[in-house]
């Protein structure tokens, strides 16, 4: 019996054409640097890193994962004091 799973992927700042539009603004480099600094890994993510999570979720290895939101954000939004 095959089951349907439903999950969400919530990417943070990822090196995409949309991010490139931010880079072209008057303070683009500062904006991108601030985005990177807002992550625990202190960098912008790569599209392949999001794709790897999606590939896992659609694989048999994630057969018991459902109803989840997986952040692929380098730790953005995680409060650390």
C-alpha positions as CSV (number, residue, x, y, z in Angstrom):
1,X,0.0,0.0,0.0
2,X,1.4,3.4,-1.0
3,X,0.8,6.4,1.2
4,X,0.8,10.1,0.3
5,X,3.1,12.3,2.3
6,X,2.9,16.1,2.5
7,X,5.9,18.2,3.5
8,X,7.1,21.7,3.1
9,X,10.6,23.0,2.3
10,X,11.3,26.5,3.6
11,X,14.5,27.9,2.0
12,X,16.4,30.8,3.4
13,X,18.7,33.0,1.4
14,X,19.7,30.9,-1.6
15,X,21.9,32.0,-4.5
16,X,19.2,32.4,-7.2
17,X,18.3,35.0,-9.8
18,X,15.9,36.5,-7.3
19,X,18.8,37.0,-4.8
20,X,20.9,38.5,-7.6
21,X,18.3,41.2,-8.0
22,X,19.0,42.3,-4.4
23,X,22.7,42.4,-5.2
24,X,22.1,44.9,-8.0
25,X,20.5,47.5,-5.7
26,X,22.3,50.5,-4.4
27,X,23.5,48.7,-1.3
28,X,23.3,45.3,-2.8
29,X,26.6,43.9,-1.3
30,X,25.6,45.1,2.1
31,X,22.1,43.5,1.8
32,X,23.6,40.1,0.8
33,X,26.2,40.3,3.6
34,X,23.5,41.0,6.1
35,X,21.5,38.0,4.8
36,X,24.5,35.8,5.2
37,X,25.3,37.1,8.6
38,X,21.7,36.3,9.7
39,X,22.4,32.6,9.2
40,X,24.3,30.4,11.7
41,X,26.5,29.2,8.9
42,X,27.3,32.8,7.9
43,X,26.8,32.2,4.2
44,X,24.2,32.2,1.4
45,X,23.0,28.7,0.4
46,X,23.3,27.0,-3.0
47,X,20.3,25.7,-5.0
48,X,21.7,22.2,-4.8
49,X,21.4,22.3,-1.0
50,X,17.7,22.8,-1.4
51,X,17.5,20.2,-4.1
52,X,19.2,17.7,-1.9
53,X,16.5,18.1,0.8
54,X,13.7,17.8,-1.8
55,X,15.4,14.7,-3.3
56,X,15.4,13.1,0.2
57,X,11.8,13.9,0.8
58,X,10.7,12.3,-2.4
59,X,12.8,9.2,-1.8
60,X,11.9,6.0,0.0
61,X,14.3,7.0,2.8
62,X,11.7,9.7,3.9
63,X,8.7,7.3,3.8
64,X,7.9,8.0,7.5
65,X,8.3,11.8,7.2
66,X,5.0,13.7,6.7
67,X,3.4,16.9,7.9
68,X,6.8,18.6,8.4
69,X,8.3,21.9,7.4
70,X,12.1,21.6,6.8
71,X,14.0,24.8,6.9
72,X,16.9,24.9,4.5
73,X,18.2,28.2,5.7
74,X,21.7,27.7,7.3
75,X,20.1,28.3,10.7
76,X,18.4,31.7,9.8
77,X,16.0,32.6,12.4
78,X,17.4,30.4,15.1
79,X,17.9,32.4,18.2
80,X,21.3,32.1,19.8
81,X,22.5,34.1,22.7
